[in-house]
Amino acid sequence: MPTIRSTRTFRRNPELSPASSKRQQEYYQTINSTGDPNQKRVSSHKEIREYAEQTLGSGSALAQAVKLPKGEDTNEWFAVNVVNFYNQINMLYGTITEFCSPKTCPRMIATQEYEYLWQDPMNRRKPPVSMSAPGYVEALMTWIQGFLDDESVFPTKMGVPFPRQFPALVKTIMKRLFRVYAHMYCHHFDEINELGIQAHLNTSLKHFVLFCREFHLLQPKDYGPMGDLVSRMLQGDTKKIGILD
């Protein structure tokens, strides 16, 4: 698997005035408040992100974690979250690689009805090909890593703009990353339960689909066999889904 990237943090927006920055801090202190007078105050974007990650499973905090921070650029928020989901999915899939091999999973499928074919990004004239699940995930993560390392696509320096096609690229990345969730749920959930990481996987998936809904990144058809699960997650109807208990 590709090396896990360090988590991207916000580039400071020089257009934010001290007053608006203070309002941002107060806003996040409000939405993240637990009522604990000893709670650590949130005073930076990095702390906001870290706090959100720690409370993803706490009901409304999960829904709030996907919303665009006040005064921030949408593309910057996309970039932060793409890196975050890339790292989450990379780590989650890494826990079940001993169960997901070319022998056990010769095709990248989600149920027997959906197979995800790999399109060579360097030669789109070649038809998409069937790959083993680990081969597909490896190719996908390497492809995404190439964008994350490209300053012209994922700039980290202030003043460097995102490319015009960046939102379209984010949609493609998110659509393909979701396929890794789909394969894990449909073909490795027993192992995930045995490893005791089902809560982490469920929270990660819910965070992912809430983010996609917030910014209209995926269409219902993109969820394939996971459509019913995703629909119930978005409705908050988790009690009816055994795997979310």
Summary of the structure (lengths in Angstrom):
residues: 245
radius of gyration: 18.8
end to end distance: 30.1
largest distance: 60.8
contacts: 670
relative contact order: 0.13
helix: 56%
strand: 2%
